[in-house]
């Protein structure tokens, strides 16, 4: 089984990744960070800090940036990206994440979401759709706690890098 983390590079995605890595160590399960990238969507990429404002979209550079961010935080985490069309209909990212979670037989999905309230239905559209699937448990991470993330990363017993593909030249 796998612990899956939808990863967009945000602080909450980082927090979810670190928490998943710690769970993975305890449960002896692999962790998989998955980034879904709308191909050529410069606005989407810029909003998430994948590219600078006005910079041209370069899929390889975006994937490399996200991959390096994942391996810097949790070197033993596996990384995968998938691409959706720039003009993909609403819900495409969530559907792709659910499909990957099922394919990977995810036992838990760790969602970073600051707008998660007392009910899962208040999670953002991607999170809401991913969290609604009953094929896996969902952990909603609402606390960024950068100091805790750095501390966990520093003392983590699983620093061995496993995900060394797709680094930029």
Phi and psi in degrees as a GROMACS rama.xvg file:
@    title "Ramachandran Plot"
@    xaxis  label "Phi"
@    yaxis  label "Psi"
@TYPE xy
-134.635  146.646  UNK-2
-100.477  121.593  UNK-3
-108.388  138.538  UNK-4
-128.007  110.707  UNK-5
-63.8397  123.738  UNK-6
-124.583  115.763  UNK-7
-114.916  7.15726  UNK-8
88.3046  -4.7335  UNK-9
-70.696  164.61  UNK-10
-59.5202  -38.7501  UNK-11
-70.6559  -33.8049  UNK-12
-66.383  -38.0938  UNK-13
-62.4952  -45.0033  UNK-14
-61.4249  -42.8526  UNK-15
-63.4338  -39.2325  UNK-16
-64.0209  -46.0046  UNK-17
-63.4639  -42.9392  UNK-18
-63.735  -41.1892  UNK-19
-62.9381  -40.6463  UNK-20
-62.0045  -40.1116  UNK-21
-66.7815  -42.3638  UNK-22
-61.322  -43.1369  UNK-23
-58.9751  -39.6538  UNK-24
-64.3529  -45.7663  UNK-25
-66.5574  -44.1932  UNK-26
-88.2932  -2.87598  UNK-27
55.0735  49.1937  UNK-28
-121.789  148.578  UNK-29
-71.4019  149.491  UNK-30
-113.115  134.58  UNK-31
-125.211  118.209  UNK-32
-93.1004  130.961  UNK-33
-124.447  126.233  UNK-34
-110.411  129.198  UNK-35
-106.672  122.106  UNK-36
-119.256  119.723  UNK-37
-72.0106  112.559  UNK-38
-62.2222  124.235  UNK-39
78.6336  2.34557  UNK-40
-85.4221  89.8676  UNK-41
-64.7122  -35.4686  UNK-42
-63.969  -47.0311  UNK-43
-60.9515  -45.9952  UNK-44
-65.7334  -38.9304  UNK-45
-68.4646  -42.0583  UNK-46
-59.8946  -31.4362  UNK-47
-94.0642  0.398461  UNK-48
78.442  16.136  UNK-49
-75.8605  -29.57  UNK-50
-137.015  161.627  UNK-51
-79.079  154.542  UNK-52
-54.4582  128.025  UNK-53
83.1097  -7.02628  UNK-54
-75.2102  147.593  UNK-55
-73.3879  143.619  UNK-56
-73.1468  127.146  UNK-57
-131.156  105.964  UNK-58
-55.8998  -44.7674  UNK-59
-61.321  -40.9813  UNK-60
-67.2298  -39.6473  UNK-61
-63.178  -47.9644  UNK-62
-62.3034  -43.2739  UNK-63
-61.2433  -43.2576  UNK-64
-61.1557  -47.2962  UNK-65
-64.9306  -42.1227  UNK-66
-61.7504  -45.4642  UNK-67
-63.5121  -38.1641  UNK-68
-61.7474  -43.0512  UNK-69
-63.4688  -50.2564  UNK-70
-71.911  -26.1699  UNK-71
-65.3661  -39.7439  UNK-72
-76.2865  -47.4626  UNK-73
-140.561  85.2373  UNK-74
-56.7253  -27.9539  UNK-75
-84.6223  -2.69242  UNK-76
-77.3472  138.125  UNK-77
-79.851  151.609  UNK-78
-130.438  138.628  UNK-79
-141.999  145.79  UNK-80
-124.496  155.925  UNK-81
-140.613  154.147  UNK-82
-117.574  136.688  UNK-83
-115.767  161.592  UNK-84
-63.3133  146.696  UNK-85
-53.0153  -36.7365  UNK-86
-106.039  29.2698  UNK-87
-59.8321  142.848  UNK-88
-64.3246  157.662  UNK-89
-52.1633  139.06  UNK-90
92.8498  -6.85982  UNK-91
-63.7318  -40.7558  UNK-92
-65.1942  -46.545  UNK-93
-62.8402  -41.7427  UNK-94
-62.037  -40.5702  UNK-95
-65.6097  -40.9579  UNK-96
-64.1816  -42.5259  UNK-97
-62.4268  -41.6742  UNK-98
-62.3202  -43.9175  UNK-99
-66.2573  -41.6389  UNK-100
-59.4534  -41.726  UNK-101
-69.3333  -43.7109  UNK-102
-61.3785  -39.1466  UNK-103
-84.235  0.809596  UNK-104
54.7654  48.4601  UNK-105
-63.0302  131.563  UNK-106
-89.1205  -28.3495  UNK-107
-145.325  145.773  UNK-108
-119.824  128.339  UNK-109
-102.767  111.439  UNK-110
-105.412  124.88  UNK-111
-87.6197  116.707  UNK-112
-151.229  117.7  UNK-113
-80.0677  -16.3669  UNK-114
-101.338  18.7051  UNK-115
-76.3061  123.49  UNK-116
-104.136  -142.31  UNK-117
-79.0305  -17.8196  UNK-118
-121.219  141.346  UNK-119
-60.2572  -27.4295  UNK-120
-66.646  -10.8971  UNK-121
-89.8122  -0.696598  UNK-122
-70.6348  152.342  UNK-123
-55.3361  166.487  UNK-124
-55.0346  -45.8329  UNK-125
-65.2957  -49.0218  UNK-126
-61.559  -40.6115  UNK-127
-61.2598  -46.0695  UNK-128
-67.5123  -43.4071  UNK-129
-65.4293  -41.5362  UNK-130
-69.6599  -21.58  UNK-131
-75.6746  -16.4145  UNK-132
-72.1482  131.437  UNK-133
-89.8027  5.5237  UNK-134
-76.6958  -12.8788  UNK-135
-151.913  160.433  UNK-136
-80.8453  157.165  UNK-137
-125.06  132.15  UNK-138
-111.952  120.149  UNK-139
-97.8902  121.312  UNK-140
-103.984  115.953  UNK-141
-111.443  -11.1265  UNK-142
-105.717  115.76  UNK-143
-67.2527  -46.7656  UNK-144
36.3916  64.2938  UNK-145
-56.0049  -36.4547  UNK-146
-63.0069  -40.8511  UNK-147
-67.4646  -38.301  UNK-148
-63.3816  -46.262  UNK-149
-61.7308  -42.6969  UNK-150
-63.3152  -45.63  UNK-151
-62.0024  -41.2655  UNK-152
-63.8099  -39.3942  UNK-153
-66.9993  -34.363  UNK-154
-101.885  2.82547  UNK-155
-60.6249  130.688  UNK-156
-81.5452  -4.30759  UNK-157
-117.176  65.8988  UNK-158
-89.634  -6.54843  UNK-159
-65.1554  124.037  UNK-160
-74.3415  135.104  UNK-161
-119.297  -25.8553  UNK-162
-105.37  79.664  UNK-163
-106.029  6.04522  UNK-164
-84.849  163.432  UNK-165
62.6029  33.2705  UNK-166
-86.4289  147.724  UNK-167
-67.4096  153.935  UNK-168
